Amino acid sequence: MVSKVEEEEVYRLENQVENGGGGAWEYLCLVRKFKLRRSDKVLKYGFSILNDPKKRSALGPEEWDLYEQVAVAAIDCQRLDLAKECVEVLQKKFPESKRVGRLESMLLEAKGLFAEAEKAYSTLLEDNQFDQVIHKRRVAIAKAQGNLSGAIEWLNKYLEIFMADHDAWRELAEIYVSLQMYKQAAHCYEELILSQPTMPLYHLAYADVLYTLGGLENLYAAKKYYAATVNLTGGKNVRAIFGICLCASAIGQLGKGRNKEAKESLELQSLSALALEKLYKQQSSPKILLLSSMLRSLKVSL
């Protein structure tokens, strides 16, 4: 993950290059080092260097890294003619390279030749099953064809090998939610919370899934994770605070026989309603009347 200081350095260099102050190569190196996607800028600055024989020869062996970087950027920008030029140069220099083979497969994918790309990726994985990029490209192919069950299958296979990839867990969770497979999505968010317990986004998403699943036990758990989100965000996450009100209201309707828990839920509901009112008033939001109406529908008084 890129730090704020590193991100500021990238933007500083980007502005410098854009305004004619030089430093294009340094900028491209930073983008590559931090694994950022600035495809339009990479294509623009990278191709200008590659088209200048003097600048290109000054790069030494790093010339080939730039060809690869520009090829990927060109694919991102759908400049497949430029991507093909870069790939052909690399094929000539490294005819047996699996890394270049990956670029060829990506080019096939970009052209919409999914069957050919999938076959090429499968062949490459036979040589190296730990190639993360290729695994992710297979997921992308499935999603591009609207094959979400296929994307789920590839993501699960990927996560068997790379269990610590938070982005993959999150992507899998979002696919499950889109298919209303909430129990499976809940498992993904549990994995994310275990690995990054201070990330409020995961607590909030998990709470949403639990609330959607419904049932008294899930509602109690959802309330706790909404409360954790509020705590982790310094009491400023409106969605989480409103989530507490929703949970408390539902618990009040379903859990009448559990007096102690129901009473605690009502108390928390009142506190959450007051916190919402305070936040909306601080922002001078014209929606304060709408908020009051919504809370009344939940039988909460401000």
C-alpha positions as CSV (number, residue, x, y, z in Angstrom):
1,M,0.0,0.0,0.0
2,V,1.3,3.4,-1.0
3,S,1.9,5.8,1.9
4,K,0.7,9.4,1.8
5,V,4.2,10.7,1.4
6,E,4.9,8.4,-1.5
7,E,1.6,9.3,-3.2
8,E,2.4,13.0,-2.8
9,E,5.8,12.4,-4.4
10,V,4.2,10.7,-7.4
11,Y,1.7,13.6,-7.8
12,R,4.5,16.1,-7.5
13,L,6.5,14.5,-10.2
14,E,3.4,14.1,-12.4
15,N,2.7,17.8,-12.2
16,Q,6.4,18.6,-12.9
17,V,6.4,16.4,-16.0
18,E,3.1,17.7,-17.2
19,N,4.3,21.3,-16.9
20,G,7.5,20.7,-18.9
21,G,9.8,20.4,-15.9
22,G,11.3,17.0,-16.9
23,G,11.6,13.9,-14.8
24,A,9.5,11.6,-17.0
25,W,11.7,8.6,-16.4
26,E,11.8,9.1,-12.6
27,Y,8.0,9.4,-12.6
28,L,7.7,6.1,-14.6
29,C,10.1,4.4,-12.2
30,L,8.0,5.5,-9.2
31,V,4.7,4.3,-10.8
32,R,6.3,0.9,-11.5
33,K,7.9,0.7,-8.0
34,F,4.6,1.4,-6.2
35,K,2.6,-0.7,-8.7
36,L,0.2,2.2,-9.6
37,R,-2.1,2.3,-12.5
38,R,-1.6,5.7,-14.2
39,S,-2.1,4.2,-17.7
40,D,-2.7,7.3,-19.7
41,K,0.3,9.1,-18.2
42,V,2.6,6.0,-18.6
43,L,1.5,5.6,-22.2
44,K,2.2,9.3,-22.9
45,Y,5.5,9.7,-21.2
46,G,6.8,6.2,-21.8
47,F,6.1,6.2,-25.5
48,S,7.8,9.6,-25.9
49,I,11.0,8.0,-24.4
50,L,10.8,4.9,-26.5
51,N,10.4,6.9,-29.6
52,D,13.6,8.9,-28.9
53,P,16.6,6.6,-29.7
54,K,18.9,8.7,-27.6
55,K,16.8,8.6,-24.5
56,R,16.0,4.9,-25.0
57,S,19.6,3.8,-25.3
58,A,20.4,5.8,-22.1
59,L,18.2,3.4,-20.2
60,G,20.4,0.4,-20.6
61,P,18.7,-2.9,-19.5
62,E,15.8,-1.0,-18.1
63,E,14.7,-0.3,-21.6
64,W,12.9,-3.6,-21.6
65,D,11.1,-2.8,-18.3
66,L,9.8,0.3,-20.0
67,Y,8.6,-1.6,-23.0
68,E,6.6,-3.9,-20.7
69,Q,5.2,-1.0,-18.7
70,V,4.1,0.8,-21.8
71,A,2.6,-2.4,-23.3
72,V,0.4,-2.9,-20.2
73,A,-0.6,0.8,-20.2
74,A,-1.5,0.7,-23.9
75,I,-3.7,-2.4,-23.3
76,D,-5.4,-0.5,-20.4
77,C,-6.0,2.5,-22.7
78,Q,-7.2,0.2,-25.6
79,R,-4.3,1.3,-27.8
80,L,-3.8,-2.2,-29.0
81,D,-1.7,-1.1,-32.0
82,L,0.9,0.4,-29.6
83,A,0.7,-2.6,-27.3
84,K,1.3,-4.9,-30.2
85,E,4.4,-2.9,-31.2
86,C,5.9,-3.2,-27.7
87,V,5.1,-6.9,-27.4
88,E,6.7,-7.6,-30.8
89,V,9.9,-5.9,-29.7
90,L,10.0,-7.9,-26.5
91,Q,9.2,-11.2,-28.3
92,K,12.2,-10.5,-30.6
93,K,14.5,-9.8,-27.6
94,F,13.2,-12.6,-25.3
95,P,11.6,-15.3,-27.6
96,E,11.2,-17.9,-24.8
97,S,10.1,-15.6,-22.0
98,K,7.0,-16.6,-20.0
99,R,6.8,-12.9,-18.9
100,V,6.4,-11.8,-22.5
101,G,4.0,-14.7,-23.0
102,R,1.8,-13.2,-20.3
103,L,1.7,-9.9,-22.2
104,E,0.7,-11.8,-25.4
105,S,-2.1,-13.4,-23.5
106,M,-3.2,-10.1,-22.1
107,L,-3.3,-8.7,-25.6
108,L,-5.5,-11.6,-26.8
109,E,-7.8,-10.8,-23.9
110,A,-8.0,-7.1,-24.7
111,K,-9.0,-8.1,-28.3
112,G,-11.9,-10.1,-26.9
113,L,-10.4,-13.4,-27.9
114,F,-11.2,-14.9,-24.5
115,A,-11.0,-18.6,-25.4
116,E,-7.5,-18.1,-26.8
117,A,-6.4,-16.0,-23.9
118,E,-7.7,-18.6,-21.4
119,K,-5.8,-21.4,-23.2
120,A,-2.7,-19.3,-23.1
121,Y,-3.0,-18.5,-19.4
122,S,-3.6,-22.2,-18.6
123,T,-0.4,-23.1,-20.4
124,L,1.5,-20.5,-18.5
125,L,0.1,-21.6,-15.1
126,E,1.4,-25.2,-15.8
127,D,4.9,-23.7,-15.7
128,N,4.3,-21.5,-12.7
129,Q,1.1,-21.9,-10.6
130,F,2.2,-19.1,-8.3
131,D,1.8,-16.3,-11.0
132,Q,-0.7,-14.0,-9.2
133,V,-1.2,-11.8,-12.3
134,I,-2.3,-14.8,-14.5
135,H,-4.7,-16.1,-11.8
136,K,-6.3,-12.6,-11.6
137,R,-6.5,-12.3,-15.4
138,R,-8.6,-15.5,-15.4
139,V,-11.0,-14.0,-13.0
140,A,-11.2,-10.9,-15.2
141,I,-12.0,-13.0,-18.2
142,A,-14.8,-14.7,-16.4
143,K,-16.3,-11.3,-15.2
144,A,-15.9,-9.8,-18.7
145,Q,-18.1,-12.6,-20.1
146,G,-20.7,-12.2,-17.3
147,N,-19.7,-15.6,-15.9
148,L,-19.8,-14.7,-12.2
149,S,-19.9,-18.4,-11.1
150,G,-16.7,-18.9,-13.1
151,A,-15.2,-15.8,-11.4
152,I,-16.1,-17.2,-8.0
153,E,-14.4,-20.5,-8.9
154,W,-11.2,-18.9,-10.0
155,L,-11.1,-16.5,-7.0
156,N,-11.5,-19.4,-4.6
157,K,-8.7,-21.3,-6.3
158,Y,-6.6,-18.2,-6.2
159,L,-7.3,-17.7,-2.5
160,E,-6.3,-21.3,-1.7
161,I,-2.8,-20.2,-2.7
162,F,-2.8,-16.5,-1.8
163,M,-4.9,-16.4,1.4
164,A,-3.4,-13.0,2.5
165,D,-4.7,-11.1,-0.6
166,H,-7.2,-8.7,0.9
167,D,-8.3,-7.3,-2.4
168,A,-9.2,-10.8,-3.6
169,W,-11.3,-11.5,-0.5
170,R,-13.1,-8.2,-0.9
171,E,-13.8,-8.8,-4.6
172,L,-15.1,-12.3,-3.9
173,A,-17.4,-10.9,-1.1
174,E,-18.8,-8.3,-3.5
175,I,-19.6,-10.9,-6.1
176,Y,-21.4,-13.0,-3.5
177,V,-23.4,-10.0,-2.4
178,S,-24.4,-9.2,-6.0
179,L,-25.7,-12.8,-6.3
180,Q,-27.4,-12.6,-2.9
181,M,-25.2,-15.3,-1.5
182,Y,-24.9,-13.6,1.8
183,K,-23.6,-16.4,4.0
184,Q,-20.7,-16.9,1.6
185,A,-20.1,-13.1,1.6
186,A,-20.1,-13.1,5.4
187,H,-17.3,-15.7,5.5
188,C,-15.2,-13.4,3.2
189,Y,-15.7,-10.4,5.5
190,E,-14.9,-12.5,8.5
191,E,-11.5,-13.4,6.9
192,L,-10.9,-9.7,6.2
193,I,-11.7,-8.6,9.7
194,L,-9.4,-11.3,11.2
195,S,-6.5,-10.0,9.0
196,Q,-7.3,-6.3,9.3
197,P,-9.3,-5.7,12.5
198,T,-8.9,-1.9,12.5
199,M,-10.4,-1.5,9.0
200,P,-13.8,0.1,9.5
201,L,-14.9,-0.7,5.9
202,Y,-14.9,-4.4,6.6
203,H,-16.8,-4.1,9.8
204,L,-19.4,-2.0,8.1
205,A,-19.8,-4.4,5.1
206,Y,-20.0,-7.4,7.4
207,A,-22.7,-5.7,9.5
208,D,-24.7,-4.9,6.3
209,V,-24.5,-8.6,5.3
210,L,-25.6,-9.8,8.8
211,Y,-28.5,-7.3,8.9
212,T,-29.6,-8.5,5.4
213,L,-29.5,-12.2,6.5
214,G,-31.8,-11.2,9.4
215,G,-32.8,-13.3,12.4
216,L,-32.3,-12.3,16.0
217,E,-28.7,-13.6,16.4
218,N,-27.6,-12.0,13.2
219,L,-29.2,-8.7,14.1
220,Y,-27.4,-8.7,17.5
221,A,-24.1,-9.4,15.7
222,A,-24.8,-6.7,13.1
223,K,-25.4,-4.2,15.8
224,K,-22.0,-5.0,17.4
225,Y,-20.2,-4.6,14.1
226,Y,-22.0,-1.3,13.3
227,A,-20.9,-0.1,16.8
228,A,-17.4,-1.2,16.0
229,T,-17.5,0.8,12.8
230,V,-18.7,3.9,14.7
231,N,-15.9,3.4,17.2
232,L,-13.2,3.0,14.5
233,T,-14.3,6.1,12.7
234,G,-14.5,8.4,15.7
235,G,-18.3,8.4,15.8
236,K,-18.6,10.0,12.3
237,N,-19.9,7.1,10.1
238,V,-23.6,8.0,9.4
239,R,-24.3,4.7,7.7
240,A,-23.1,2.7,10.7
241,I,-25.0,4.9,13.2
242,F,-28.2,4.5,11.2
243,G,-27.5,0.8,10.9
244,I,-27.6,0.6,14.7
245,C,-31.0,2.3,14.7
246,L,-32.2,-0.3,12.1
247,C,-30.9,-3.2,14.1
248,A,-32.3,-1.9,17.4
249,S,-35.7,-1.4,15.8
250,A,-35.7,-4.9,14.4
251,I,-34.5,-6.4,17.6
252,G,-37.2,-4.6,19.5
253,Q,-39.8,-6.2,17.2
254,L,-38.3,-9.7,17.3
255,G,-36.8,-10.0,20.7
256,K,-39.6,-8.9,23.0
257,G,-39.0,-12.0,25.2
258,R,-35.4,-11.0,25.9
259,N,-36.0,-8.1,28.1
260,K,-32.4,-7.2,29.1
261,E,-31.0,-7.3,25.5
262,A,-34.1,-5.5,24.1
263,K,-33.8,-2.8,26.7
264,E,-30.0,-2.3,25.9
265,S,-30.9,-2.1,22.2
266,L,-33.5,0.6,22.8
267,E,-31.0,2.6,24.8
268,L,-28.4,2.3,22.1
269,Q,-31.0,3.2,19.5
270,S,-31.8,6.4,21.3
271,L,-28.1,7.4,21.6
272,S,-27.6,6.6,17.9
273,A,-30.6,8.8,17.0
274,L,-29.1,11.7,19.0
275,A,-25.7,11.2,17.3
276,L,-27.4,11.3,13.9
277,E,-29.3,14.4,14.7
278,K,-26.1,16.1,15.9
279,L,-24.1,15.1,12.7
280,Y,-26.9,16.4,10.4
281,K,-27.2,19.7,12.3
282,Q,-23.4,20.2,12.2
283,Q,-23.5,19.8,8.5
284,S,-26.6,22.1,8.2
285,S,-28.2,19.3,6.2
286,P,-31.6,20.1,4.7
287,K,-32.3,16.4,5.2
288,I,-32.8,16.8,9.0
289,L,-36.6,16.7,8.5
290,L,-36.3,13.5,6.4
291,L,-34.1,12.0,9.1
292,S,-36.7,12.8,11.7
293,S,-39.4,11.2,9.6
294,M,-37.4,8.0,9.0
295,L,-36.6,7.7,12.7
296,R,-40.2,8.1,13.6
297,S,-41.1,5.3,11.2
298,L,-38.6,3.2,13.3
299,K,-40.5,4.3,16.4
300,V,-37.5,6.4,17.6
301,S,-38.0,9.9,19.0
302,L,-35.3,12.5,18.8
